[in-house]
Amino acid sequence: MTPDPALVASQTSGVDGSSEGGRLSTMRLPYTLVLYAVPLIGEVKRRGYKGKLAAEPALVEGAWVLKLIYDGDQPKEVPALWHGHHVMLEKAPPPPPPAPPAPQKSA
Protein backbone atom coordinates (compact mmCIF):
# COMPACT_ATOMS: atom_id res chain seq x y z
CA MET A 1 0.00 0.00 0.00
CA THR A 2 1.39 3.36 -1.01
CA PRO A 3 0.79 6.17 1.47
CA ASP A 4 -0.95 9.27 0.18
CA PRO A 5 1.33 12.26 -0.22
CA ALA A 6 1.10 14.83 2.53
CA LEU A 7 0.23 18.05 0.76
CA VAL A 8 0.62 21.38 2.48
CA ALA A 9 -2.68 23.21 2.51
CA SER A 10 -2.75 26.94 1.92
CA GLN A 11 -6.40 27.81 1.85
CA THR A 12 -7.24 31.48 1.89
CA SER A 13 -9.65 33.13 4.28
CA GLY A 14 -12.17 33.27 1.46
CA VAL A 15 -12.78 36.99 1.87
CA ASP A 16 -10.88 38.57 -1.01
CA GLY A 17 -7.63 36.61 -1.21
CA SER A 18 -5.49 39.75 -1.28
CA SER A 19 -3.81 38.90 2.01
CA GLU A 20 -2.73 35.57 0.56
CA GLY A 21 -0.85 37.09 -2.35
CA GLY A 22 -2.90 35.26 -4.95
CA ARG A 23 -1.77 31.81 -3.84
CA LEU A 24 -3.77 28.84 -4.98
CA SER A 25 -4.87 26.16 -2.58
CA THR A 26 -2.61 23.12 -2.72
CA MET A 27 -5.51 21.04 -1.46
CA ARG A 28 -6.78 21.23 -5.02
CA LEU A 29 -3.39 21.05 -6.71
CA PRO A 30 -4.36 18.53 -9.44
CA TYR A 31 -7.15 20.89 -10.55
CA THR A 32 -4.72 23.81 -10.51
CA LEU A 33 -2.27 21.86 -12.67
CA VAL A 34 -5.03 21.28 -15.22
CA LEU A 35 -5.40 25.05 -15.47
CA TYR A 36 -1.62 25.49 -15.85
CA ALA A 37 -1.61 22.88 -18.64
CA VAL A 38 -3.62 25.06 -21.02
CA PRO A 39 -0.97 27.79 -21.46
CA LEU A 40 1.79 25.14 -21.40
CA ILE A 41 0.29 23.46 -24.46
CA GLY A 42 -0.07 26.85 -26.13
CA GLU A 43 3.58 27.71 -25.41
CA VAL A 44 4.89 24.42 -26.84
CA LYS A 45 2.80 24.98 -29.98
CA ARG A 46 4.10 28.58 -30.27
CA ARG A 47 7.61 27.15 -30.18
CA GLY A 48 6.81 25.24 -33.37
CA TYR A 49 5.39 21.85 -32.36
CA LYS A 50 2.82 20.70 -34.93
CA GLY A 51 1.64 17.42 -33.39
CA LYS A 52 -1.24 16.70 -31.07
CA LEU A 53 -0.70 17.55 -27.38
CA ALA A 54 -2.58 16.86 -24.18
CA ALA A 55 -1.62 17.43 -20.57
CA GLU A 56 -2.72 16.10 -17.21
CA PRO A 57 -1.53 16.19 -13.61
CA ALA A 58 0.44 13.16 -12.48
CA LEU A 59 1.73 12.05 -9.09
CA VAL A 60 5.36 10.98 -9.57
CA GLU A 61 7.34 9.79 -6.55
CA GLY A 62 5.05 11.71 -4.19
CA ALA A 63 5.20 15.02 -6.09
CA TRP A 64 2.65 16.50 -8.48
CA VAL A 65 3.97 17.19 -11.98
CA LEU A 66 2.49 18.23 -15.31
CA LYS A 67 2.53 15.33 -17.74
CA LEU A 68 2.64 16.51 -21.35
CA ILE A 69 1.38 13.77 -23.67
CA TYR A 70 2.40 14.01 -27.33
CA ASP A 71 1.27 12.12 -30.40
CA GLY A 72 3.90 11.90 -33.10
CA ASP A 73 7.43 13.24 -32.82
CA GLN A 74 8.67 14.32 -29.40
CA PRO A 75 8.50 18.10 -28.90
CA LYS A 76 11.98 19.62 -28.88
CA GLU A 77 11.44 22.80 -26.87
CA VAL A 78 9.56 21.94 -23.68
CA PRO A 79 10.24 23.87 -20.47
CA ALA A 80 11.56 21.72 -17.61
CA LEU A 81 9.49 23.76 -15.15
CA TRP A 82 6.14 25.43 -15.67
CA HIS A 83 4.97 27.78 -12.93
CA GLY A 84 7.25 25.98 -10.50
CA HIS A 85 6.10 22.45 -11.39
CA HIS A 86 8.17 19.86 -13.22
CA VAL A 87 7.05 18.91 -16.71
CA MET A 88 7.45 15.31 -17.87
CA LEU A 89 6.93 14.05 -21.40
CA GLU A 90 5.05 10.89 -22.33
CA LYS A 91 4.31 9.45 -25.75
CA ALA A 92 0.62 8.80 -26.35
CA PRO A 93 -0.29 5.11 -26.56
CA PRO A 94 -1.09 3.81 -30.04
CA PRO A 95 -4.78 3.69 -30.93
CA PRO A 96 -6.47 0.34 -30.39
CA PRO A 97 -6.83 -1.87 -33.47
CA PRO A 98 -10.17 -1.64 -35.26
CA ALA A 99 -12.83 -4.10 -34.13
CA PRO A 100 -13.46 -6.98 -36.53
CA PRO A 101 -16.69 -6.68 -38.52
CA ALA A 102 -19.73 -8.28 -36.95
CA PRO A 103 -20.74 -11.58 -38.58
CA GLN A 104 -23.67 -11.33 -40.97
CA LYS A 105 -26.80 -13.20 -39.94
CA SER A 106 -28.44 -15.20 -42.66
CA ALA A 107 -32.23 -15.14 -42.89
Secondary structure, DSSP 8 states (H G I E B T S, - for coil): -------------SS-SGGGTT---GGGHHHHHHHHHHHHHHHHHHTT--SEEEEEEEEETTEEEEEEEEESS--S---SEETTEEEEEEE----------------
